[in-house]
Amino acid sequence: MVNLTIKDLFHEPVRVALIIIGLTVSLLMVHIGIGMITGVLDESKRIIKEGDYDAYLIQRNRNIIMDGGRVSDDIYNKTSQINGVEGVDKMINEWIELKFGKEKASVGIIGYDVKSDYLKPWDCIDCSEKDIKSDNKIIIDKLVNKQFSNIKTGDKVKGGDLDNNLKIVGFCQNNQRTGNAVMWCNLETAKALLHFGNESTYLAVKLKSGYSIRDLENDLSAYEEEISIVSSSEMEARIDDFLLNDFGLASSIGILAVLGFLVAMIVISTTLYQSVVDKLSELVSLKALGAKKSYINNILINQTFILVSISFFVSLILALFIAPFLSMFSALPVNVNPYWAAFTYLISLILGILCTLFSIRKVHKTDPAIIFRG
């Protein structure tokens, strides 16, 4: 049966090549669409994954650490005195407008304690954390080059409504937020830019072994009307939910993946149905000669399996090759996740086989006597 399946499928190589090209392009749309979603989610949660923290203290009416908010230094002082707390860092995580000449860009700002043992700038390019220990020095993601042409290390930008002069001491990468660059600076610089007083956006807490978040909630119960205490894993889940639903990531970019699947299924349905119509006499003759339904079913299903598999792996290779360039030149990062790729393959096969059932139904509904009389 394998030989018959392959021989029948590749009887018209040009048609098969066109089918594979059509499926490959549509599945490439799926990979890129899902890759953009996972890319944005991964980059937005990177600060949590890179930070060695167990919990976050955020303003009571805020949902995630990027929502802004204020947490007073009184809460910081109280938290740092708790025996079960190994360390606590003040964090500022906001948005700010930078100006470079006549050009403007909205960027994320991360202000943190450069003495922290739990968080450091990642993926730095020709720079190090010591470069931002002094005030008004920043490290910024290279994505800013899309807004500021010809900007380089040593250049100065203006930030905030007071037009503070900020010196770029280096660039980093893989630190974006919904298509915008993110910059690092020390806590005092961030406070000056955003007019913070004795407060921060949130507190990041490292707990000692044996001390739980529930224990932390009990020890900070006096502040329960001011703050919420969220675990690292829950914060990641909240960010996913915010970006997918409130921000509209799933509906805006996810439509690309849905369209890709739709086009792929149309290609499979129409081409296989036409193929069955063209070879209906041969397939019905097999049935007349005593071939079981399962035998004919397997021929068509195996052909679908071959077409989808070839197209999927070609599209995956193309996506892996294209993704870094898209991340470099587009506003959104593209990450081709192996788990989502496997899910795409499984869904493609299932939908492909379901579409094949229409063609199979055509064969089994046709009376062999009609073919022989014709």
N, C-alpha and C positions, 0 to 999 in steps of 0.2 A: 504493500500500500504506500509505503514511503516513496518508492520510485515513481509510482503513478501520480502521487500528489505533486512531487517536484516537477516531473515531466509535463504534467498538465498545466501547472502554474507558469513555468518558464517557456511554454510553447510559443508565446508572443513576447519576446524579451523587451521590446520597446514599450509595450503597454505596461508591463511589470515595472519597468524603470520609471515611467511617468507616475504610476501609483505610489511607488516608494518615495519619489520626490515630493508628491503632494502630502503624503502622510508625514514625511520628515519635517517639512515646513510647518505643518499644523502642530506637530508635537514639540517642535522648537518653540513655538509660541507658548505652549504650556510650560515648558522648562523655564523660559524667561519670565513669564508672568508669576509663577510660583517662586522663582529665584529672587524677583524684586521684593515680594512680600517677606520671604525669609531673610533677605538682606537687610531690609528696614528693621524688622523685629530684632535680628541679631545685633545690629549696630546700636539700636536704642537701648538694649539691655547690657551692652558691653561694660558699662561702668559698674554694674552689679556683679557680673561674672569676674571682672578683673579685681574688684575689691574683695578683700578677705573679711567681710562683715557678716554678722548673723542676723541683724535686725536694723530697721530704720525707724526713726522717730520723726513723724511728719505732722504738720498742722492738722487739727482735727477734721476740718471740712475739705481737706485735700485727699486725692485718691492715689496719686503716684508722685514720685520724687521730681518729675518734670513739671508738676502743676504749680510750682512756686510755693508761696507760703512763708511763714515766719515761725521760728522756734527760738525762744529766748535763751540767753546765756545762763539764766537761773536754772533752767532745766538741764543745760549742759553741765553745770557745776554739780547739780544733784546726782546726775547719772554717773559722772566720773568718780564720785565718792562711794558708789555701791560696790561692795566687796566682790560680787559675782561678775562685775564688768571688767574685762581685761583692758579695754581701751575704747575711747569714743572720740570721733572726729567731727568737727563742724564742717559742713559742706554748703556751698552756694551753687545752685544749679538753676540758671535763669537764661534769658535771652537778652541780647544787646545789639545795637546797631554800630557797625564799624564804618569808618570813612577812610578812603585812600584816594587822595586827590578829589576828583569829582564823582568817584564811584562809591556806592554804598552797598552794604551787605548785612543781612540779619544772621547772626551766628549764636550758637549756644555758648554759654560761659560756665566753666567749672572752676570755682574757687575752692581751694582746699589747703590744709596744713601740710606744707612741704616736708615737715618732720614726721609725717605719718608713716607707720610701719605697715599699713594695710592697703594703701592705694598709691600707685605711681602712674604717670603718663605712659601709655603703651605705644609701641611701634613708632618710636621717635626716629627722625631722619636727621643725622648730623646735629643732634642736640642732646642734652641731658637734663635731669630734673634740677640740678644745681643752677641752671641758667635762669630759672624763674624764682629763685629764692629772694631776690631783691624786687622792690616794687616796680610796677609799670612795665614788666617784662612778660611776654606771652609766648606760648607755643601753640600753633594753630594747625588744624588739619589742612592738608594740601588742596582739599576741595575748594578752598577759598580762591584758588587761582582762577576759577571759572568766573568769579565776580570781579576780582582785582587782577587785571592783566599785568604781567611783568613784575609782580611783587616778589620780594626775595628776603632772605635773612638779613637783618640789619635795618630794614625799612621801618618807618614809623607810621602807625595808623592812629586815627582819632576814635575814641570810644566813649559812649555815653553822652548825656545831654550837656556835660561840661567840656566835651571834646578833649578829654585827657589824652596826652600823647603816650602811646604804647609802643614799645619796641619789640619787633618780632625777633626772637632769639633762636627760633628753629621751627621746623614743621614736623608734623606727625601724620599718620594715616590710619584708616579704619576707625575714625572717631567722628562719625556723622550722626545727625539727628534729623530724620525725615527729609533728607536731601540737603541739609544745611551743614556747613562746617562747624566744628566745636573747638573752642580754644581753652587752654589751661593757663591759670595764673595763681599766684598765692592768694591767701584768704584776704589780706588787707587790700590788695589791688581790687579784688572783686567787690569788697564792701564799699570802697571809694567810688567805683564805677556805678554801683546800683543804690548808693545812699543807704546802706545798711548801718544800723547802730549796733547795739549789744544783742545781736541775733544772727541767725543763719537760716538757710532755706530748710534744712533738715539736719538731723544728727545720724551718723552711721556708727553702729555699735558692734564691738567684738565681745562675745561672752566667754567666760571661763567654762571649762569642762564641768558638767554637772549642774550648771545654772541655766535655766530655761527662759524662754520669752515670757511664759506665764509668771515666772518669778519676777522678771523685770516689770511686768505690768502691775504686779502687786506692790513692788517697791516704789513705783511712780504713780500710784493710784491718786495721789493728791493733784496730779496734773491731767487726769483723764478727760476733763472738759476742754483741754487745750491741745492735746496731742493724741495721735493714734500710733500704736506700735505694730509694725508690719515685718514679718520675716522676709528673708531674701527671696525664698522661693515664691511666696505669695506676691511680693513686689513684681517679680518677673511675670507672673500670671496676670497681674493687674495691667502691666504695660502692654502685654499682648492683647488683652481685651480692649483697652483704650484705643490702640492703633488700629485694630481690626474693625471695631464697631463704631466707636465715637469719632475717630479720625477718618473712618471710611476706607481704610486700606483694602479690606476684603472686597468691597463693592467696586472700587475704582480700578484697582489693578487686577483683582481676581477675575474680572470679566475677560481679560486677555486669555487666561488659562481656560475659562469656560468656552470661549470662542474657538480656541485651539482644539479642544476635545470635540466640539460640535462639527468643525470642518473635517477632522479626522474621521468621525463616524459617517459623515455624508460621503466622503471619498470611499470608505470601505463598502458602505451599503450600495452605492450606485455602481461601483466597478465590479463587485462580486455578483450583484444581481444581473448586470449586463453579461458578465462572463458565463453565468448559469444559462441565461437565455441563448447565448451563442452556442453553448455546448449541451443544450438540453437533451438533444437526441442521444448523445453518448451516455449521459448520466442516467437517463430513463432506460436506455438499453441495458445498462448494468443492472438496474433494478429488475428488468424483464428476464435477464439471464440468471436471476436468483441471488443477486447481491443483497445483503441485509441492509436495512435502513442505517444501522450504525456504521456500516462500511462507507456508504456515501456521505453520511454526516461527517465522519472523520476526515474524509478527503477535503471537504470544504472548510471545516474548522481548522485543520492543519495548515491549509493555505493561508487562512487569516492569521494564524499564529506566526507563520514565517514572515508575512508582510509586516505585521505589527512589530515583530521582534527586530527585523532588519532596520525598519524606519526608526524605532525607538532608540536603538544603540547609535545609529548615525546621528540622530538629533541630539542625543546626550553628549556625544563627543564634540559636536559643534557648539552646544551650549557651554560646555566646560572651557572651550577655546575662546568663545566670544565674551563670556561673563566678565573676565578681568578688564577687557576693553570697554564694555558697556559701563562698568563701575567707574572707569577712569573718565569717560566722556559724558555720562548721563548724570542727572541730579540724584538718582537713587542707586544704592549699591545692589549688586546682583550676586547672590550666593546660591550655587546649585547644591542643594542638600541631598546626600545619598539616600536618606530615608524617604524624602519626598519624591526622589527619582524612582525608587522602588514602588512607591504608592502609585505614581503616574503610570508605570509599566503595568501594574496589576489592573488598574482601572481601564487602561487602554485595551488590554486583552479581554476583560469582561465585556466592555462595550462593543468591541469588535466581534466577539462571539455572538452577542445578542443581535447585532446587525446581520450576522451571517444566517441567523435562523430564518430571516425573511427569504433568503435565497434557497435554503433547504426546503422550506415550505412549498416553494414553487415546484421543486423536483418531485416531491412526494404527492402533490395534488394532480400531477399530470399522468393521465392514463397511458401506459405503454402502447395500447392499441392505436391511439391517435397518432403516435409517432410513426408506427409501422404502416398505417394506412396512408399517411402523408408521403 
